[in-house]
Amino acid sequence: MGTTFWDYICRVAARITDRAFEGIEGLEDWKAQRERRLREFFAMTGLDPLPERCDLKVQVVGEFRGEGYRVEKVAYQILPDVWGAAHIYRPDPMPQGKLPAVLYVCGHRPIGTHGYQPHGIMWARRGYICLSFDTIEQGDNPGDHHGLYYGRRFDWISLGYSPVGGELWNSIRALDLLLSLPEVDPERVGATGISGGGAHSLFLAVADERVKAVASVAGTDSIKTLVGHRHAWGHCDCMMLFNIFQRDTSELFALIAPRPLLLCFAIHDSLYTPEGWRGMFERIRRIYELYGEADKCKLFEYPGPHSYQPEAIETINRWFDEHVAKEERPMIGLGGEEQEERVTSVFNGAPPEPDRLDLLPELITKRGRVKLPNSMEEWEETKRELRRKLLETPLSWIERSEEKLAMEMIGDYMAGERRHLVYRGEIDGVEVWLEVMAPKEPTGKLILAILNPGESVREVMGRVGSVSGGHAYAVFEPRGAGLSAPDASNATDFRHLVRSGLWVGLTWTTVAIHDALKAIDFLRKEFEGERIYLYGRGDAGVACVYAAAIDEEVGGVVADSIPTTHLDGGHIIGVLRILDIPQALGMIAPRPLGLVNFGPYRSLWTERLYNRLGIPERLHIGSLRGAMAAVLREGA
């Protein structure tokens, strides 16, 4: 015990990797699970459902050429009024017939199509069509896949928008463009790239079987080492899907099998760990072995830092000659940049107008809608469906969790006429703490306060005790609060801890909901006959709301200073695809609900609900004292 929330995240990451492919003993086991795992993948990228494809509206805005190649500079739509930029490299002169093709997925140079031009030139000189395309934030593209990295867009968490999904959709549309070219043979298409491009060549191959072979360079690592070796500090958000189903990277990329897969890593790459990628490769290869296609999954290691080396280029070329072109091509090495930026630029500093690429998170995120009911019966049915959806995806970990609460009483004191009980416990090795103040005679009601990060148990004991009205009250310190809490004032490490949590599918609010439910169960056994009411401030208040939405035996809730929308806090991965905080508050009804320092918000959704249900008196908005008194009174 005594470990931190960071220790816990690392432990979960190790467990995810160590348990990868549990229950997969043979090919039939894998095939039986493959479709479900593929659906999970799309959900974790935020592309469930996939956006509707629009007309590409391809615009050739210029061209340039050099010895053995000719290049078109192309703008195209990935969504209506959302533009991408690409280079299409062709051999010059063009051979007869349809040609093999390479989708070159750019890594993290400032201008991808310019910086990675040597690859397009090489592939064209080798007789391939090559399309390279900018990421959503490269060149003149106004998108962003560093919103979490720099702490600008924590709202992406609750939106369920992972930049993995934004870039994956960008890749899918680039592949659409490549395959629209009449000279491309659709049965001979490969994807490759380095760093972010290495990761997204893998993500694309998982998502789209039109990719017939993959060569990923410095693409990713196991979840265990990505988290445990603090690689989040070096990776942008486009590498990090929101891992709510807690899958190791090997389990995701095994979905490419049995299509040819080459993984290349430089052994001195500081962004990854040999132990991690080697283990990932071995686990993926096992699935290829089940298909009888072990020779189609290869690992190539070479000396050097996070970069290409000549031997890696040669290995990739031979891999695509064998598995894409199906024939040997001239072995041409990688050259240097041959064209200036003013020549290669697609938009010349001014992308098309309008270009809504900066709104991509909102455009590809389908927000949930909850209809106000006209009767209590209708609302009860709606609540059942909302609870099912929450436990199916955003809060699915709570259903799957095998983590248990163990408690030990370490203090039994008297505080005047009250009994003061102190418990020390642990959940999965992290210390939790519970203190209870109980009157001499039970009243049938017990207020359970959940500690928010930044609060202390004694502080909240005083606050709740002053409004308890003679009832029993308790304060519970879940994991990630109190002494196990991360230091939010250390902004850099804190946001990377949050991001690492997303790699294991967890936010603090989700863990707090889980732990609150465990504390509720414990107190019910310890104080049989006492109905439990919940109180929390800030994100802990949000956790109380969802704990009560799941556990309908909770008598009522007082939520203090909680955000009015998940865009602003109480983050739960993808919850806004189902509902927002006003609707979650509504799930308390017909039980009493108290709101302290709540609002303003425009729709007054929760108030309208309680009015429609004919129970306006069960919703109290005001001071803590008034809210607590009203909830305890109406919960009689």
Secondary structure, 3 states (H helix, E strand, C coil): CCCCHHHHHHHHHHHHHHCCCCCCCCHHHHHHHHHHHHHHHHHHHCCCCCCCCCCCCCEEEEEEEECCEEEEEEEEEEECCEEEEEEEEEECCCCCCCEEEEEEECCCCCCHHHHCHHHHHHHHHCCCEEEEECCCCCCCCCCCCCCCCCCCCCHHHHHCCCHHHHHHHHHHHHHHHHHCCCCEEEEEEEEEEECHHHHHHHHHHHHCCCCCEEEEECCCCCHHHHHHCCHHHHCCHHHCCCCCCCCCHHHHHHHHCCCCEEEEEECCCCCCCHHHHHHHHHHHHHHHHHHCCHHHEEEEEECCCCCCCHHHHHHHHHHHHHHHHCCCCCCCCCCCCCCCHHHHCCCCCCCCCCCCHHHHHHHCCCCCCCCCCCCHHHHHHHHHHHHHHHHHCCCHHHHHCCCCEEEEEEEEEEECCEEEEEEEEEECCEEEEEEEEECCCCCCEEEEEECCCCCCHHHHHHHHHCCCCCCEEEEEECCCCHHHCCCCCCHHHHHHHHHHHHHCCCCHHHHHHHHHHHHHHHHHHHCCCCEEEEEEECHHHHHHHHHHHHCCCCCEEEEECCCCCCCCCCCCCCHHHCCCHHHHHHCCCCCCEEEECCCCCCCCHHHHHHHHCCCHHHEEEECHHHHHHHHHHHCC
